[in-house]
Amino acid sequence: MKKTSAVSRWWPWTIAVGALALFAIVGSQFLLGGGSVQQQEQLAQGKQTYNDNCASCHGADLKGTRQGPPFIHQVYEPSHHGDEAFYRAAANGVRAHHWRFGDMPPVSNVTRKEMADIIAYIREQQREYGIK
């Protein structure tokens, strides 16, 4: 019987495990954070539309200002304020209920499609801060 060294016995397993690890790392970029080109474009458009219409009150960093509350806050996590709350806030305005900033007027120049982009951007930023 031919003797094999430990190196030659484990070499195929080492390659297989390395390939699997590489696949997991690259694949996770698409599943968890990298996103598709379309998703990245939506986030970029959402950021721009947010900056143009929301940042003056809610902050360019989504952490609020003296005029409006932060979106990087547990109050705005999806389980408390779902996406539909954002659509309605832009369309109808909001009576102050969590904060003392006063009522939010409607943002009539933002379309529902633009709101979808803004919401995607806000949710992505919230996830980066651990708000899920």
N, C-alpha and C positions, 0 to 999 in steps of 0.2 A: 504494500500500500504506500502510496506517495504521500509524503508529509507536506502540508502547506503552512506557510507562515501566517501569523496573525494579521499581518498587513494585507496579504493577498486575500484572506478570508473576509476582511471587513471593508475592503476597497469598494465593492459594488454598493454596499449599504451606505457608505459615506457619501458616494455620489448621489444616491437616491435621496437621502435626507437633505443634502445640500440643495438639490434641484427642487425639492418640495418646499424648503424654506424660502428659496428665491421666488418661487411661484406664489407663495403666501404673501410675501412682502409686496411684490409687484401687483398682485391681484387686490390686495387691501387698499391700494391707492384708488382703484376704480370703485370699490364697494364702500369705503368709509370716508374718503375725503377728496380724492382727486376728482371724481365725477367726470361726466362726459363733457365734451366741448360745449354741447347745448346747455348743460347745467352751469358751466363756468360762464358762458355768455349771459345767462339769466341772472346770475349773481352779480356780474359786472354791471348789467343794466339796472338791476335792483339797487345797487349801491349808488349809482349815478342819480337815479330817480329819487331815492331816499335823500341824498344830499341836496337835491334841488327843491324838495318839498317838505321834508320832515326834520332835517338836521338843525334848523334854526331853533326849534323848540326841544327836540329830543336828543340833540347833541350829535356831532359828527361821529363820535365814538359810541353812540347809542347809550351813553351813560347819563343823559338828561342835561338840562340847563336850569337856569332860574325861571324859565318860562314853561318847562314841560318835564314830565317824568322820564326815567330811564327805561329802555327796553331790555337792558342787561340787568334784569331783576326778576326774582322768583314770581312776582305778581303777573308777569307776562309770559310765564312758561305755558307751553301748549295745553296742558291739562287745566289751566285756569282761564286763560284767554286764548281760545282757539283761533284759527286763521279767520274764521267768519267774523269774529269780533273786530279784527283789523279792517276787513272789507267794509263793515258797517260803520266803523268810526270814520273812515275816510268819506264815505258816502253821506252819512247823516250827522256827523259830529258826535260828541259824547258829553254827557253831563258828568262833572267831577264826582268820583265816588271812592277812589283809593288815595288820592293825593289832593293837595290844596293849591293846585295851579289854576283852578278855574275850569270852566267848560272848554272843550276843544271844538272849534268850528269845523264844519265840513271842509274837505279839501276837494272841491268840485272839479278841478282841472286834472285830476289823476284818474285814469281809466281803470277798470277792473283788471285788465291785463297788466298794467303798470303796477297795480297793487299786488298782483301775484308775484311779480319780480321783487318788489319791496319786501314782501313777507318771506320769500325764499332767502333773501339777504339777511333779514333780521333773525330768522331761525338758524341760519348757518352761523352767524355771529354768536347767538345764544349757546349753541352747541360748543363752540370754541371756549366759552366761559363755563361750561359744565351745566348749563340749563337745558334740560331735556324734557 
